[in-house]
Amino acid sequence: MTDAYDNPFERYTYKSDLIEQIRAADGRASFGRVTVRTARSFGFCWGVDRAVAMVWDTLAEHPDRPIWLLDQIIHNPRVNADFKSKGVRFIRGPFAVDDGGPREPQRDDIVVIPAFSATVEDTRWLQGIGCTIVDTTCPWVIKPHKRSQRYVKDGFTTLIHGLVHHEETHASCSLIASEGGRFIVVADREQASWVCDTIRSSITFEELARRLPDDALSSGFAEEHLHQLGTINQTTMLAAETRQIEADVRAAMSERYADDDITDHFRELNTICGATQDNQDSVVALVEEGVLDLMVVVGGYDSSNTRNLTRVGADHFPSYHVDGPGVIASDTIRHRCPEKGTFVDTNDWLPAGDVVIGFTAGASTPDALLAETIERVLSVAGESVEVAR
Ligand code: SF4
């Protein structure tokens, strides 16, 4: 890492000489018995870069004012810890602490809204306090918001492919409800199949409501609200899965309303962001080369897009989602299962002899953290990296 962590005025760039070298070599580097391959596109996306820069700008421009983050700025523990070390307080989330200091912002304070956006309730609360709001919401997140507002206006229910407790989806649900609309959230194709079964009357609406997670249906949702559905997706979901879900729901609607114009009952819009799509396409391309023995995906465990990158590789070879070098040892790697969300210790994870390892990183993962993870893997393999720093 090129940054001076002890300089309170220096912002961290999170860049890495090693990663720059690998990028310049078209994503290929050999270190003894280990060949490292990286996806063509990985790591910090434009929206994350922008949000992080806005916090640094706020710190630099207002050194004398208390600065708060509503919650994690992005889903990467290191970046959030860095801001915390600079005196930023978190209103909620894993970085909020009860240290005897203030728990809520005051009128003269500054509050930063994360890249995921904020709920309507939180925005109104902050406006009521009268504090200064710095809104880092990624413009890509605005796209599903605008589309869902259109659905509400047209009397359609918004079907969201997303994670019901993810901040972005939470904010979308809040917006829809505040405008008098309805939503239903499905996390994957299985949950979407329950919606399709209900449309086809194969299961009752009560059974659907029982199966879905808490908060997946807007308040007062009834069976009739499934008659007109319009889709959006959380910007970081798996694009291929979204397409499958849309095809499944369209087919169910076509069966149920065979005599009607389908657009009276079903509309769709892919709201996956460009960066997520690029990162996923890049991993698909790397997988399709057929040269990898395993893959290491680096990113925060709350990160939806990192989880989905892991899912791409997991169908083909061992694919390990780790949050950094600390969980990698010579005999064991501790990683997060992308399907169950549980943590797994895998022994003998690194094959003997020559090995080709794919690496990628989620949109909120600093290059420096990916570099440290690569260096750790090389060390475990008995190899080392010499990089001009
Ligand atoms: S992953 Fe996409 S939506 Fe999220 S911050 Fe990055 S560019 Fe924006």
Boltz pocket constraint, residues with backbone or C-beta under 6 A from the ligand:
constraints:
  - pocket:
      binder: B
      contacts: [[A, 45], [A, 46], [A, 47], [A, 48], [A, 115], [A, 138], [A, 139], [A, 140], [A, 141], [A, 235], [A, 236], [A, 273], [A, 274], [A, 275], [A, 276], [A, 305], [A, 363]]
      max_distance: 6.0
